[in-house]
Amino acid sequence: MEDKQIQTYEDRIILKRAQKSRQVTQEMIANRIGIKRNALNQNMNRTRMSLDTFAKVLNALFYDIVIVDQETGEPMWRLYVEQEEDDI
């Protein structure tokens, strides 16, 4: 099955803001999701990124992921990440 791709200009901004607010380096994120920092950096600088990678990075930054219905704005799916103090 083909992995869905997302446009990443706005998403890169979201990821960089999340990274900055959590004070987490790319090295730390890469270690949490099991890839090399260079691979993460390349993913974060592409014009497209896999939805799977985007979700993993947000998960590594301890952000909830919520998918909402465009028409109703109602949550359709949610991935809740429990944050541990030692992980920040």
N, C-alpha and C positions, 0 to 999 in steps of 0.2 A: 504494500500500500504506500502510495506517495505521500510524503510529509507535506502538509500545507505550508505555504510561504506567506509571509506578511510583509507589507511595506514597512520600512524601518526608520524613516526620518523622524516621525513623531515618537516612535517606539524607542529609538536611541535616546531621545531626550528624556523619556520616562525612565529608562534604565539608568542613565547617568545621574539624574536627580535622585533616584532611589539609592543608587550606590553612594552618592555624596551624603545623603541624609543619614545613612546607616554607617558611614565612615568605614567602608569596606573596600579593599583593593580588588583589582581584577584578579590578582593571584589568589586571593581568598575565595572569590566566587568560583574561579576555575577549579580549585581544589574541592569545593563543595559539590560541584556538578560532575566532577571526574574527567575534566579535559585539561589540556595545557593552556597556559595564559595566552600564548600566541594564537591558538585556535579561537579562544573567546574574543580576543581583540579583533581578529579578522571578522568574526560573526557580528560584532557590535559595530563594525565600520562598513559592512556591506549595505547595498541598497535594499536587499531582501534578507530576511532571516526566517528560519523555520519556526513555526509556532511552538514546537516542542522545546527548542532552545530558549526562546523567549520566556516560556512558562518556567523552565528550569532555573533561569537566572532570577526571575522574580521570586521563585520559591527559595532560592539560596539567599535572597535578601530579606526573607521572612515577610513577604507581602502576600495577602490573600489574592486569589485570582477569581474574578467573578465574570461570568459571561451573561450578558443581558439580551433580551429580545429587543431588536431595534424599534419595533412598532410600539410595544407596550412599556419598555423600560424595566420590565420585571426580570429579576434574576432567573436564569434557566439552569445554571450550573455553577458550583462554587468549589474551589479548592482552598481549604483553610489550612494555614501553616501555623503550627504552634511554635511560638518563639521561646527559646530558652535564654536566660540571661548570659550564660557562658558563651553562647554562639554569636553574640553581637560584638 
